Amino acid sequence: MENIFNPAELVEIGIEKEKKRRDFYAAAAEAAETDELKSLFRKLSAWEEEHIRRFSEIRGMVEDHPAPESYPGEMGDYMRALVSDRLYSGYDPAEWSRDLKDPRRALQKGIGFEKDAILFFQELAPFLSGPGREIVGLLIKEEKDHLVYLSRLAGRFSE
């Protein structure tokens, strides 16, 4: 099986994932029942919008070289599994936000998004060099900061 993904396509997939996270947070802000949560989800949506902008800068920096594989198609299989996970299946931000009146559930969904972003960016980094890799490194750090932030907030709503 041939590797069907190239680094530029992976960057595009990353942008689409960022857009889904942004839209989810915006919908969650609209559905939130407290000003505190509305503010939180608006902030998270704005952070994702900034990531979309920065990720778009990376598009022109990718090197188009295949990754070493231990069997033909290994990288394609792995990347397909990475980008087509269940986290985004049946994605509809408005529907999700209706189901997320519970602050803890909303925060847990956000934590899942942040973990997904970290994993995706870490796997994309080897395809980049110089400035592109540096930007992805900064994005990984920001996503980790978001993960810690959300985890601490979720702890406030534990049962």
Sequence and secondary structure as in RCSB ss.txt:
>XXXX:A:sequence
MENIFNPAELVEIGIEKEKKRRDFYAAAAEAAETDELKSLFRKLSAWEEEHIRRFSEIRGMVEDHPAPESYPGEM
GDYMRALVSDRLYSGYDPAEWSRDLKDPRRALQKGIGFEKDAILFFQELAPFLSGPGREIVGLLIKEEKDHLVYL
SRLAGRFSE
>XXXX:A:secstr
      HHHHHHHHHHHHHHHHHHHHHHHHH SSHHHHHHHHHHHHHHHHHHHHHHHHGGG        SSTTHH
HHHHHHHHT GGGTT  HHHHHHT  SHHHHHHHHHHHHHHHHHHHHHHGGG  HHHHHHHHHHHHHHHHHHHHH
HHHHHHT  
